[in-house]
Amino acid sequence: MNVGVVGASGYSGEVLVKLLLGHPQVKLTAVTSRQHAGKPVAAIIPALRGTAADSLKFSDSDPAALAARKDIDLWFLALPHGAAADFAKALVPTGVKVVDLSADFRIADLAIFEKYYGHHHAPELLPSARFVLPELTDARWKTEIKVAAAPGCYPTSTLVPLIPLLKAGVVTREHIVVNSFSGVSGAGKKAEEQYLFVERAESAKAYGLTKHRHLAEIEEQLSVAAGAKVVVQFNPHLAPMRRGIATTITVPAAKGASIDSLYTTWRAAYAGRTFVSILPTGETPDTAYVTGTNRIDIAAVHDARTGNFVITSALDNLVKGASGQAVQIMNLWLGCAEAAGLT
């Protein structure tokens, strides 16, 4: 099966190319970039020198030209929001599968999308798209959709721990506070003063308070899980590390819930799921141990003094939070082993 990547010159795109070149069941046939069209992929991503990337060149990112190709079974869109929808409009009518790493198809409610992101470039495609968190989304998505929206990094770190607990009634849906720390690569590959090494080293700060864009994705999915509106206090922070997401969630325990019932719920939800690692209560996940993997580590403790569960998670924002999860979605959609090409 042949796959292609549109927009492969950013951090997520580079990781995606690396994963696909090492995949045992698909062939990376096309890699596009307007900026680097015609250049060897290995020249732009030097870590790939001496691999199959030596013979692969970037092609131009032209929606009509890509839609005319008949040799691609699935396209990845590693593009900013807005641009991804423009390509989806051209590709979806051809019948090809599309996995989108942007936010364009993560939010089902158009009004909510426009509140956080502005004008949607392809609202007509929303009914044929689905937010796909592989461990939690009903498997019917594989036959019901044309566009799979890969979740964002902050949302993955929050939804994986919380959704099973909300569904089981182990936690309340009120007074949920989420504090997350992200590595600088989460901002994308850009030359801005605040992301320079001397600005970020030995420095951590909150940003995007009260209306971070990922909040729309988090609240919509938690509301679906709870069957009622869920409002979250989401506090993202920029941390002095290249990659990784560390999240701490404080949520009141439901009446009668215990740390044992929380862990029982998690174990039932994630039995046999390779990429969710449940750590013992009292142990906290560390970004150092998930970097470079498609794994999310989760753990929880119960604070008897406050009546809250304190839940922690860690993942690599470029792998389980972006490209690795996109490959995981592709594996399920194309009938490959779920863990193929991933660690």
Solvent accessible surface area in square Angstrom, and as a share of the most:
residue,aa,sasa,rsa
1,M,102,0.46
2,N,42,0.22
3,V,0,0.00
4,G,0,0.00
5,V,0,0.00
6,V,0,0.00
7,G,12,0.12
8,A,0,0.00
9,S,28,0.18
10,G,29,0.28
11,Y,78,0.30
12,S,32,0.21
13,G,1,0.01
14,E,27,0.12
15,V,17,0.10
16,L,0,0.00
17,V,0,0.00
18,K,79,0.33
19,L,35,0.17
20,L,1,0.01
21,L,45,0.22
22,G,59,0.56
23,H,12,0.06
24,P,98,0.62
25,Q,84,0.37
26,V,14,0.08
27,K,135,0.57
28,L,11,0.05
29,T,36,0.21
30,A,4,0.03
31,V,1,0.00
32,T,0,0.00
33,S,5,0.03
34,R,156,0.57
35,Q,137,0.61
36,H,22,0.10
37,A,44,0.34
38,G,50,0.48
39,K,89,0.38
40,P,53,0.33
41,V,0,0.00
42,A,6,0.05
43,A,58,0.45
44,I,43,0.22
45,I,4,0.02
46,P,66,0.42
47,A,78,0.60
48,L,12,0.06
49,R,163,0.59
50,G,70,0.68
51,T,62,0.36
52,A,66,0.51
53,A,0,0.00
54,D,79,0.41
55,S,104,0.67
56,L,27,0.13
57,K,127,0.54
58,F,4,0.02
59,S,41,0.26
60,D,77,0.40
61,S,4,0.03
62,D,56,0.29
63,P,32,0.20
64,A,74,0.57
65,A,54,0.42
66,L,7,0.03
67,A,17,0.13
68,A,69,0.54
69,R,82,0.30
70,K,181,0.77
71,D,59,0.31
72,I,15,0.08
73,D,65,0.33
74,L,0,0.00
75,W,4,0.01
76,F,0,0.00
77,L,0,0.00
78,A,19,0.15
79,L,31,0.16
80,P,96,0.61
81,H,62,0.28
82,G,7,0.07
83,A,33,0.26
84,A,0,0.00
85,A,0,0.00
86,D,54,0.28
87,F,3,0.01
88,A,0,0.00
89,K,85,0.36
90,A,28,0.22
91,L,1,0.00
92,V,9,0.05
93,P,104,0.65
94,T,69,0.40
95,G,66,0.63
96,V,21,0.12
97,K,66,0.28
98,V,0,0.00
99,V,0,0.00
100,D,0,0.00
101,L,18,0.09
102,S,9,0.06
103,A,8,0.06
104,D,2,0.01
105,F,5,0.02
106,R,19,0.07
107,I,2,0.01
108,A,81,0.63
109,D,60,0.31
110,L,62,0.31
111,A,71,0.55
112,I,49,0.25
113,F,2,0.01
114,E,74,0.33
115,K,131,0.56
116,Y,31,0.12
117,Y,24,0.09
118,G,31,0.30
119,H,143,0.64
120,H,2,0.01
121,H,71,0.32
122,A,0,0.00
123,P,54,0.34
124,E,110,0.50
125,L,20,0.10
126,L,23,0.12
127,P,120,0.75
128,S,24,0.15
129,A,13,0.10
130,R,81,0.30
131,F,16,0.07
132,V,0,0.00
133,L,2,0.01
134,P,6,0.04
135,E,12,0.05
136,L,39,0.19
137,T,29,0.17
138,D,73,0.38
139,A,62,0.48
140,R,154,0.56
141,W,4,0.01
142,K,73,0.31
143,T,124,0.72
144,E,92,0.41
145,I,16,0.08
146,K,111,0.47
147,V,0,0.00
148,A,0,0.00
149,A,0,0.00
150,A,1,0.00
151,P,0,0.00
152,G,2,0.02
153,C,17,0.10
154,Y,5,0.02
155,P,0,0.00
156,T,0,0.00
157,S,0,0.00
158,T,0,0.00
159,L,0,0.00
160,V,0,0.00
161,P,0,0.00
162,L,0,0.00
163,I,12,0.06
164,P,8,0.05
165,L,0,0.00
166,L,14,0.07
167,K,127,0.54
168,A,61,0.47
169,G,43,0.42
170,V,11,0.06
171,V,7,0.04
172,T,39,0.23
173,R,96,0.35
174,E,82,0.37
175,H,147,0.66
176,I,2,0.01
177,V,50,0.29
178,V,0,0.00
179,N,46,0.24
180,S,0,0.00
181,F,74,0.31
182,S,4,0.03
183,G,0,0.00
184,V,31,0.18
185,S,16,0.10
186,G,43,0.42
187,A,28,0.22
188,G,32,0.31
189,K,106,0.45
190,K,98,0.42
191,A,105,0.81
192,E,76,0.34
193,E,126,0.57
194,Q,77,0.34
195,Y,50,0.19
196,L,91,0.45
197,F,165,0.69
198,V,119,0.68
199,E,73,0.33
200,R,17,0.06
201,A,33,0.26
202,E,168,0.75
203,S,37,0.24
204,A,62,0.48
205,K,87,0.37
206,A,42,0.33
207,Y,77,0.29
208,G,37,0.35
209,L,92,0.46
210,T,102,0.59
211,K,105,0.44
212,H,28,0.12
213,R,111,0.41
214,H,28,0.13
215,L,12,0.06
216,A,3,0.02
217,E,2,0.01
218,I,0,0.00
219,E,20,0.09
220,E,24,0.11
221,Q,31,0.14
222,L,0,0.00
223,S,21,0.14
224,V,109,0.62
225,A,15,0.12
226,A,33,0.25
227,G,69,0.67
228,A,35,0.27
229,K,123,0.52
230,V,0,0.00
231,V,98,0.57
232,V,7,0.04
233,Q,89,0.40
234,F,3,0.01
235,N,28,0.14
236,P,0,0.00
237,H,35,0.15
238,L,11,0.06
239,A,9,0.07
240,P,68,0.43
241,M,55,0.24
242,R,202,0.74
243,R,67,0.24
244,G,0,0.00
245,I,0,0.00
246,A,35,0.27
247,T,3,0.02
248,T,50,0.29
249,I,0,0.00
250,T,39,0.23
251,V,0,0.00
252,P,29,0.18
253,A,21,0.17
254,A,21,0.16
255,K,211,0.89
256,G,81,0.78
257,A,22,0.17
258,S,48,0.31
259,I,40,0.20
260,D,105,0.55
261,S,41,0.27
262,L,0,0.00
263,Y,11,0.04
264,T,87,0.50
265,T,24,0.14
266,W,0,0.00
267,R,138,0.50
268,A,78,0.61
269,A,37,0.29
270,Y,9,0.03
271,A,75,0.58
272,G,82,0.79
273,R,62,0.22
274,T,93,0.54
275,F,4,0.02
276,V,13,0.07
277,S,33,0.21
278,I,48,0.24
279,L,29,0.15
280,P,84,0.53
281,T,73,0.42
282,G,60,0.57
283,E,86,0.39
284,T,90,0.52
285,P,20,0.12
286,D,60,0.31
287,T,22,0.13
288,A,71,0.55
289,Y,155,0.59
290,V,0,0.00
291,T,59,0.34
292,G,44,0.43
293,T,24,0.14
294,N,0,0.00
295,R,62,0.23
296,I,0,0.00
297,D,8,0.04
298,I,0,0.00
299,A,1,0.01
300,A,2,0.02
301,V,56,0.32
302,H,74,0.33
303,D,43,0.22
304,A,91,0.70
305,R,207,0.76
306,T,65,0.38
307,G,30,0.29
308,N,31,0.16
309,F,0,0.00
310,V,41,0.24
311,I,0,0.00
312,T,23,0.14
313,S,2,0.02
314,A,0,0.00
315,L,0,0.00
316,D,0,0.00
317,N,4,0.02
318,L,13,0.06
319,V,7,0.04
320,K,0,0.00
321,G,3,0.03
322,A,14,0.11
323,S,0,0.00
324,G,0,0.00
325,Q,0,0.00
326,A,0,0.00
327,V,0,0.00
328,Q,0,0.00
329,I,0,0.00
330,M,0,0.00
331,N,0,0.00
332,L,37,0.18
333,W,20,0.07
334,L,30,0.15
335,G,67,0.65
336,C,12,0.07
337,A,65,0.50
338,E,44,0.20
339,A,41,0.32
340,A,9,0.07
341,G,28,0.26
342,L,17,0.09
343,T,116,0.67
